[in-house]
Amino acid sequence: MPANEQTRKQRIEQALDALPAEHETSRAPWRGQQARLPVIRIGLDSTVLNPRSHRIRAQLESNLVVKKTIDQEPDGEAAQTAIAALLRATPGFGRLRQNLKDEPQREPGIIDRTGRLINANTRAVALREVGVDYIEVMVLPADATLNEIYDLELDLQVAEDYRQDYSFTNQLLFVDDLISEQGRDEERVALQLRWASSSNDLSIKKGVEKVRRFVRHLDIIRDIQQLSGGKVPLIDFDDAEQTLLEFDARYEGLRDKDPAGAQRLKQARILGLLVGLGYDRQRAVDADWVETYLTEAFEEQETLKDLIEPLAAAGGSTQSTAALEGFEDFEDETTSDAANSATHLVVDQLVRRLSESAHDELVKLPTVDGEKNFERDQVIGAINDAMRNAAEDARNATKAGNTRKLPIHLVEEAAKSLAKARQAYDKIAEHPEFEHGAMASAAEKARRALDALDQRLVGE
């Protein structure tokens, strides 16, 4: 249990007063220069973990119960215990704890005059766990301001000797705080994060664009969170940096010249995010891809095919029932246009419903018999499969060179796959647990597809 603020202040002042004339100091970036700050050794009970640390901001925002506890009494035992738990869950904590168990603390942390840790919060938790009840810290001047502490945190994050990377979402929040809370302009943020060099105009331009991109990334995440009613936590996007980067480049290129296409791109990419589609496949996703490939991929999915018309209708489709009934018929141009329009409505509905059901076991979807609950994981798996298949079809089309060659290319690829299937079957056929029935069913499905192709060719 940490001491109260007044006691902490007294202990820190006493420790500073007890320093000898030639006391230890350590260098830290402070007020525009590398300043030498006094170093003291003080009990961990004279320090408090920092709830404003950007190392845990996203985790804190993603757990509203914990956030409420910390907001009510940040220095209280319950809040401090909660912050410590969040810090234990950060990447690298186990390695840090083992290191501090094997070796003494090498670099001092930093505290203000109230005992609040500016950095070294994770170290303080690890020290407690290995049985050390004190910590070495540099002490900031008594008149340190919040703005100066932000500057310090910025400098510490870009200094290699202190750096332990923030998660992606914590970086987004840090940039957002610097702009919205601290009122710093984009160029200053880029320079302070060392995303730009003050002596190079092109570097500054690129740095400012990176800051703006981070702001846009957070905006997209906030859109999804709002759509979910707050159910989707920020930390769900920690692995989405590359996906958002790919999306941002395409979206910004479309936004002004084709706003409708940009919005359709956005919705399709968000759907990919929600179902865990890898960023390599997300590269294929755009409005044209939805119309050319995803429509048919949805139709081929057992879980999805009967939901397409109800989803489109729920999305406010203005297409006639007759047009939607021919969804699978891609030979007729009018019907194809209706199907494409319907697919975008389906995408919109799936984005909304998956967002609203985030972290639930079930998702409610419209059917011809009314709204019904489906296992959310099963629906996500079906959408993921459809999007992966559509991405593979797009990749095959690219390999073929043009749509006139695509059928030939696909048949050639199918022949190769069947030859590989025969080779794999020869190796495993005698295994007692091999599912021969499933193999026969798959072969029959391939045979029916080939028969259908043969009939079409004969009809030519």
N, C-alpha and C positions, 0 to 999 in steps of 0.2 A: 504494500500500500504506500503510494507516494505521500510525502509530507505536504502540508498545505502550502499555498503560495508564499505566505509571509515567512514561514520557516525556511522554505527553499531559498528565498532571497537572502535571509540572514546567513545561512550556511555558505552561500556563494560569496557574499561579501567578506565573511570571516576567512574563507580560504584565500581570497585575493589579498586581504590585508596581511595574511601570514606568509606570503611569498617573500623570499629574500631579495635583496637588491638586484642580484644577478639571476633572476628567476628564468625558468624555461619559457620560451615563446615558440610559436609556430606561425608560418606564413599562410595567409588566406586572402583571397580576393575580397577587398573591402573598400568601398567608396572610390572605385576607379583605380586602385593600385593594390599591389601585394603588401598588405599590412602585416605587422607582427603582433599577434594577439597573445595575451597571457594564457598559459596552460596550467590547469589545476587537476588534481585527482579528487573526485568527490563520490560519495555514495550514490548508488543508483536510486535510492529512495529520495534523493534530493533533485532528481530529474523527473520530467514527465514526457511521455511520448507525444509526438506532434500530430494532431488530427488533420492539420492542413498540409501534411506532407504529400507531395504529388506522386510519391511512390505507391500510395494506397488510395488515391482519390477515386479512381474508377471502381475499385473493389468496394469502397465505402458507399458510393452512390448506388451500387448494385445490390446492397443489402440495407433496405430501408429501416428494418428493425434495429440493426446495429447503428445506423446513422442517427436515428432518433435518440438512442441511448447516449451517443457521443455528443450530440448537439445539446442535450439537456445539461450534462455536467462533464465536460471534456476531460477534466483532471480527476474525476471520481474513479473509484476502483473498478466499477463495471465497464466504464468507457475505456480505461487504460487496458483492462484485460481483453476487451474486444479489439482494440488497435493492435495489441501484441499478437492476437490470433491471425489478423490480416497480414501482419508482417511475416509471421512464420510460414504463411502460404506463398510468399513471393519466391520467384525463381532464384535458386542459388543459396537459399537460407541454410540448407543442410550443410553445404560446403563451408559457408561462413562459420557456422557453429563448430564444425570439426576443426577448422583452422584456428579458431580462438581457444579451442580445447588443447591443441598441440602447441600453440605459440601465444605469447602475450600480445595484447593490442599494440599495433604498430603506429597507426595514425590517430591523432586525437579527433574526437568529434567536435561539434560546435553547439554551444547553448547560449540562450539569452540570459538576462539577469534574473528571470523568474524560474530558471531551470528547465525551460522548454527546449528540447533537442531540435536543432535546426536540421542537422543531418545526424547520421549514426544511430537513427532510431532502430534499424534492424540489428545493428551491432549491440545495442543496449539489451534487446530481447535475447540475443544469442549469449551474451555475457551472463545474464541471469540463469540461463539454462545450463551453462557449464559450471555454475557455482561461484562465479565472480560477482562480488557485491559492490564494485566501484567501477568508475569509468574515467578515462582521461579526456578532458575537453578543453577547447579554446573558449574563452568567454568574450562575447560581444560587448561593445560599449553600452552604457546604460541608456543612451539616447537613440539606440538603433530603432529604425522605423520599419513598418511592414514592407514598404516599397524597397528599402535597402535589403531586407531579408529575401525578397523575391530576386533581386539582383544577385545576391550571394548564392541562392539555390541554382540560378541559371549558370553562374560561373563554375560552380562545383560540378554540374552535370556535364559540362564540356571539357573539364580538366581530366586528363587521362588518369592521374594518380588517385582521383577520388571516385571515378565514374563506375556506377553500377546501373546499367541501362534501365530506364523506365519502360514499362509495358507500352504497347502502341496506344492504347486508349488513355493511359496516363499522360503520354506525350500530347495527345490531342487536347486534353483538359488543361494542361500547363499552358499551351499556346493560347487557348481560349481565355484563360484567366488573365494572361499578360495583356491581352487586347481588351477584353470586356471589363475586367475588374480593375486592372492597373492603368488602362487608357493608353497603352503604348502603341505606336504606329507599327505597321507591318515591316518597314525597313529596319526599325530599331530592334524588333524581335528577331528578324533574320540575322542581323549582325551579332546580337547577344548570344544566339544559339550557334553562332559560327557557321551558318548556312550561307554566308556571304562575306566578301572582303570589301572593306570600305574604300579600297584603292582601285576597285575594278567595277565599272558600271554594269557590265554584263553579269558579273557575279551577283551584284545587288539585285538585278532584275530577276535572276533565277532564284535567289533566296526569297525575295518577296513572293514570287509565284508559289514556292514551296509552302510558305506560311499560309497563303490563300487556299492552297490545296488542302492543308490540314484543317482549315476552317470548314471547307466544303465537306471533307470526310465526316467531320463531327455533325454537320447539318444533316447528312444522309442518315447517319445512325440515329439522330434525334427524331427524324421523320419516322423511322421504323419503330422506335420506342413509343412515339405518340400514337402510331397506328395500333400498337399492341396494348395501349392503355397502361404503359409502364411495365408490362410483363417481361419484356426483353431487356435483360441487364446489359449495361455497357461492356462488361468484361466478355460477353459473348463474341465481341468483335476483335479481340486481341490478335487473332490469327488472320484477320481480313485485310491487312494492309495492302498486300499485293493485288488482291481482288478489287479493292477500292481505287487503287492507283490505275489499274486497267480501265475501270469504269469511268473514272474522272476524265481521262484523256479522250475517250470516245464521246462522252456526254458533252463536254465543253465544245468539242468540234461540231456538234449538232445543235446545240441549244438555240443559237440565234437564227440559223438558216432553216431549221426544221424542228420547231418546238414540239409538235405532236410526236415526231419520231424520237426526239430526245426523251420525252415522257415515257414512251413505250419501251425504249431502251432501259430507262431507269427501273421501271416495274419488272421487266424480265430479269435484269441483273439482281434486283432485290430478291426475287423469287429464288434465283440461284444461291444467293447468300443464305436464305432461310433454310434451304434443303442441303446445304453443305457442298454445293458444286464447286470443285476445285478451280482455282484461278486460271489454270491452263485451258480448261473447257469454257470458262466464262469469256475468254477472248472471242469466241465465236458468236456470243449472244448479242443480237441487236434486233431491231424491229423486223428487218427483212428475214433474219434467221428464224424468228418466231413464225412468220408467215410461210416460209419455204420449207422448214424442217420440223418445227415443234408441233405444228398442227397434226401432222401424220404420226409423229412419235406419241402424242397423247392418245390418238385413236388406237394405237397398237398396244397400249397398256390396259390389261384386264381391269385393274382397280379404277382407272380413270375414264375409260371410254364411255361408260353409261352416265358419267357425271358432267360431261362436256356441255350438253344442251342446258341442263338445269343451272349450271354455273354461269353460262353466258346469259341466260335469262335473268338470273339474280343480279348480274352485273349491269342490267338496264339496257340490254340489246334492243335496238330498234329494227333488227332484221325480222322478217316474217318467219312464222313457224315453218312454213314450207321450205324456206331457204335453209333453215337450220337443220331440218330433217335430212338434208342431203350432205351433211357435214363431211362424210367420208369420200364423197365423189369429187375427185380433183380434176376430172376431165372437163367438166362444165365450167366455163369461166365465171359465170354469174355465181354459181354455187361456191366456187373456190374463193371468190371475194368475200362471200358471206362467211365462209369458214374461217378465213384469215381474220376478219373483223371479230368473229366470235372468239377466236383464240386469244386475242388481246383482252377481251372481257374476262375470259377464263383466268388468264394470268393475274389480272387485277383482283379478282375474287380470291384466288389462292393466296396471293400476298396478304390480303386483309385477314382472311380466316386463319392462316398459319400464324400471323402476327398476334392476333387476338387470343390464340390458344397456346401461346408460347409456354413451355414447361408444364402443360397439361398432358394427360394421357390420351385424351380424346379431342377430335376436332369436328365441329358441326358443319356439314356440307349439304347443299340442296340435292335432292333426287327427284325423280318423276313422281314419287309418292310423298313428297314433302321433305323437310329437314330431318337428317339423321346423323347420329354420331358414328364416327369412324376412328379406328386406332390411328393416332397421329403419326406414329413412327412408320406405319404401313403406307400412309398417304405420302409422307416425305420420301420414303424409299421409292415409291412408284414415280413421283415427280423427278427425283434425282435420276432414276433409270431413263426416263423419257428424255430428260435434258442431255444426259450423256450420250444416248443414242442419236439424238438430233445433232449434237456436236460432232459425233463420229461421221454421220452422213454428210455434214458440211465439210469435214476434212477429206472425205472420199471424193466429194465433188471437186474440191481444190486439186487433189491429186489427178483426177481424170482430166482436168484442164478446161472442160466446158460441159454443159448439161447434155449435149448430144452424145458425148462419150461416156457419161456417167453410168447408164445401164450396163454397158459392156464392162466397165471397170468393176462394178458391183458384182456381176456374175463371176468375173475372174477372181475377185477376192473371196467370194463364196466357195468357189472350187478349191482354192488354197486352204480355206478353213476346213472344208470337208476332208481334204487329204490329211490335214493335221489331226482332225478328230479320229480318223481311222488309225493313224499311228499311235495316238494316245490310248485308244481303245485296245489295241493289240497288247499294250503294256500292262493294262489294268483289268482286262476282261476276266481273268481267273481269280481276282481277289474276291474273297467270300462276302465282303460287305458292298461290293459294287452294285449299284441299282440298275439292273438290266431293264426293268420296266420303264424307268425314266429315260434311259438311253433310247429305247424303242419308240417311246412317245416323241422324243425330240427328233429322231430320224423321220418319223411319219410326218411331223410338222414340216420338216425340210422337203420331204417328198411332195407334199401337197403344194408347197410354194413353187417347186420346180414344175409340177404338172400345170399349175395355173399359168406359169410363164410359157410353157410349151403350147398351151391352148391359145394364148395371145399371139405367139409367133406364127402358129398355123393360120390364125385368123387374118394375119397380114397378107 
